[in-house]
């Protein structure tokens, strides 16, 4: 899941524009039978996820969940599968084979872009103890009786502290987006992307996808992205990422695998809970894998934190945006924030040596 282009590749990831059809199934286990209706579990995620993707994509992606509102009982106890955080391919494949057998001809899997498998929330430990939700894409875990390969599947467990955004995060992988949090040292997430994209901390205050991700997914056109690839200075007026229309980002490439991105963020829409606004600057590396820090936010206020009420940690980057009069400098690049207009847009001067 490189941060390079394109995000979607034929057959491996799902489409990111047009209609996305998501078959949504519900499972429980002999040792963890469902204690609520499938409809109640469905309502935890929808219509929130449709609305989230509609706002994030500016209407370019229409998410259509197709639920089968009944519980499918897995043939083995939850404890027998060996489900742990980040569980491996053999466990997933065994589960998907069992699911295909249990469902049988009850459900026709054909014609869907992805499958959501939502488990009874009492299966496994609470999400505040360990997060089990996972996504698999690009590999055939099982073949259904209709001949459909189960190769783009998000499995959701527990009552996640992210609420329905955990499904938006997991489905983001099926669109080709990587994890921005640090999988090997979770505390390091606060030095990487913090809460500034749902692919980092999906329970964070700022859930809007980064402009780089929106561009990769086709939610931003090339005309909405300014590129500063040669020495010189350029002034750019940036429209807030959370609203449709306007110039959304400045991209400054360095070599074949690194780029800096400049965008404007406001407390609107998917970022409605944000407590800081301004110009967000970050570095993207296409040679760094998912979960190892392919995106790093540049912190305008490295000695302070913000929105500390949102979590006990992961808040030092919440005040990362640059404000009017502030300047970011690194080797070969200077970004100065010149001003803000009445519509909430920002003007920046970008110079490279």
N, C-alpha and C positions, 0 to 999 in steps of 0.2 A: 504494500500500500504506500508507494512513493507519493510525495507531494508534487511530482511532475505531471505533465500533461500527456494525454487527457486523463481525467479521473475515471471515466467509464471505458471499459474495453469489452468488445463484443463477446458475449457468453459468460464472462467472469463476473461482471457487476451489472446491476439493474439500471434501467434508463433513469435519467435525472431530470428530463423534461417531458412534457406531455402527460399522459395518464399512467400512473403507477398502481397496479392492482395487487393488493396484499391479502392473500388468504390468511385468515386468523383463526387458529384452533386453540383449544383449551384442554390441558391435561392435568390429571391428578394421579396419585399413587396409592397402592394398598395401605401403606403406612402413613399416608398424608392425604386422606380424602378431602375433597373440597367442602368448605363450610359455608359457601355462599353460591349464588347462582352464577352461571357463566355470563349472563347479561350484566350483573353487578361488576364482575371482573372486567368485562369489556368496557364498561362506562368509566373505569379508572383511566383509560388511555384515549378514548374517543368521545367527542370529536376533537379533543385537544391536539392530537398529532396531525390530523388533517389541517387544522388551522395554523399550527406551527410551520408546517412545510409550505402552506400557501403564502404566509407572510415572508418567510425566509427566501422563497423563490420568486417573489413578486408575481405570483400567480402562474409561473411557468411550469410548475409541477403540481398536478392534481392527484392527490393521494386518495385512493379508493379502497378502504378496508372492506373485505367480504368475510364477515364472521360466520362461523358455525356455532350457534349458541347452545352448546351442550358440552359436558365434560367427557373426555375420552380417558378411560382408566388404563394406565400403563400396566404391563403384565408383571413387572417386578417392583419391589419396594424402592422408594427413593434411595434408601441407604445401600441398596445393592448395586447401584450404577457407578458409584465412585465419583459423584459430582462434587468437585471442589472448585475454588476460584481458578479460572483459566484452564479448566479441565481440557484434556487433549482429544485428538481426533478419534481414537478408539472408543472412548466413552460416547462422544457425539454420534458416531456412526451406529453404535449399538442402540442408542436411543431412537435415532431416526428410523432404523430398520423395524424396531418394535412399534413405533408410531405408525409407520406405513401399514404394518400388519393389522394393528388395532383398527385403524380407520377403514382399511379394506376398500370396498366399493361405495362406502357411505358418502365419500367426498371425491369429486373429480378434481384433481390437482392441475389439470391442464388450463392454460390461459392466464396464469398468474406470474407476476414478476418476482415475487418473494413470498415466503411463508413466515408468519409470526406464530410462534408456539408459546402460549402464555400459561405458566404453571400455576396451580393453586398456591396462594401466598404462604401457606403453612408448610410447604415442602422446603426443607432446609432451614438454616439459621436465619435470623432477621438480617435485613440488608445493612443495618448499621453495624453488624458484626463482621460480615463478609458479603461481598457482592458477587453473585454467581451468574448474572446475565451475560450472555455471550452470543456472538454471531459467527457463522461459518459461511464462506462464499468461495466459489471457484473450485469446489471438489464435490463429487457425487457421493453423498453419504448413504443414500438408499434410492431404490426405484419403486414407485408406487404401482398398483395394479393397472392403472391407466397408462403406464410407461413413462411417467414424469420423473425426472431426476430431482431429488431434494438436494440442491446445491447452493441455495441462497436462503438461509434460515436464521432468524433471530429468535433466541429462547430467553424468556423473561421469567425471573423468579422473584418471590418476596414482594413486600411493599417497599420499594426502593425510596431512599430519601430524596431522590430526584423527581419522584412522582412520575407522571407520564413522559417526562423528558428522557427517561432511560430508554424508551422505545425509539424516540427521535435519534438518540445517540447510536443505538445498535443498528437501526436502519441506515444511518449514515455510512456505516461500514459497507453495507450492501450497495451503496452508491459509489464506493471507492475511496472513502475518506479514512485517514489513519487516526489512531489514538494520539492525542497531544499530551496526555499525562505521562508521567514516568512510570512504566510498569515495573521496573526493577527497584525503584526507590521512590515510593509514592510522595514522600515529603518534598522531593525535588521538583514536583509539579509546580510549586509556587515560584520557582525560578524559571519556568518554561512558559506555558501559556495561561497559567492560573485559571480564572473563571471566564476568559474572554471568548470561548467557543464551546458549544455543547459537546464537541469531540474531545475536550479537555476534561473539565469537571461539569458533568451534566446537571448537577444540583446547584451550580453557581448562579450568581445574580445576572450575569451577562451571557445569555444563551444564544445570541445571534451568531450564525457562522461568519467566520472571517471573510473579508472580501476576496482573498486568494481562493478560498474554497468555493465561494459563489461563482467566481470566474471559471474555475475548473469544471464546475457542474453545468455551466451554460446558463446560469441565472443572471450573470452580467455579460453584456456584449463587449467586444473589443473596444468599441467607441466609448465605453464607460470607464476605461482604464487608460491612464496616461503612462507612457513608458519613457524613462530618462536613461538612455543607454549610452549617451556620449557626454564628454566633458562639457560643462556649461551650467547655466542656471535657468530654471523655469518656475513660473508662478502658476499654481493650479487651485481652482475653487472646488472644494469637495462637498458634495451633498451627503447628508447623514446616511449611513449604511442601512438604517432601519426603514427608510421610506423609498418608494419607487422613484426612478428617474434620476438624471444627473450623473456627473462624474463621481465615481465611487472610490477610486484608488489611484495611487501613483506607484508604479513598479520600477525599482532600480536594480537591474541585474548586475551581478558580479560573477563572471565566469559562467560555466555550464551548469553549476549545481546550487548556486546561492543567489538570493534576491532579497532586497529590503522592500517592505510594503508600507505605505502610508494611507490611512483611512480615517474617517470621522465617525465617532460613535455618540449616540444620544440615548437617553432613558425613554425609549419608545418601543412599542411592539414586543418582540421577543426579548428586548433589553429593558422592558418596562420597570424591572426591579433594580436596575443599576443606580448607584448613588454617586457616580462620577461620569463626566462627559468630557469630550475633547478629541484630540488627534492621537490615534493609536499607531505606533510604529513597531514593526516586528521583522525578524529575519526568518526566511524560509530556506531550508536546505532539502534538496531532492535526493541527496545521497545518505540521508539519515532515516532509518526505518521507523515504522509505527511503534509508538511507545518508548522511543529513545530520544525524543526532543527534536522532531523535524521543524517545529516552530518555536521561536523564542521571542517573547515580548520585551521591548526595551522600556525600562521603568523610569519614568520622568521623576519619580519621587522615591528613590531607593531606600531612604531612611524612615519612611512612614508607611502606614497601611490605611485601609479604608474599609468600611462596611464590615467591621470586625464582628458584628452581631450575626453575620450570615453563616459563620462556621467557626470552630475553634482554631482553625488553621487555614491555610490557603487564602490569605487576604492581602498579602503585601503587594500584589500586582493590581488590586482593585483600583488604586489611584495612579495607575501607570500612564494614562493619557497626558499628553502635553497640552498646555493652555497658551493663550495669547501671550506673545513675547518670549516664549521659551524656545530653546534650540537643542536639537539632538545632533551630535557629531560622532562620527566614527571614521576610520581611515577611508578617504576617498568620497565621503558623503556628508553633507550638512543639510538638515531640515529645520527651517525656522517657521514657527506659526505666526502669521502676520495679523490675522483678525478673524472675527466671527460675525456673520450677518444675522438679520432678524429672523430668518428662516431656520437658523440653527446650523447652517453650513460653515465651513472653515476654509480660510485661504492660507496656503502654505507656499514657501519658497524652497525649492529643492535644488541643490547644487552638488555637482560631482566633479572631482578633479581628474 
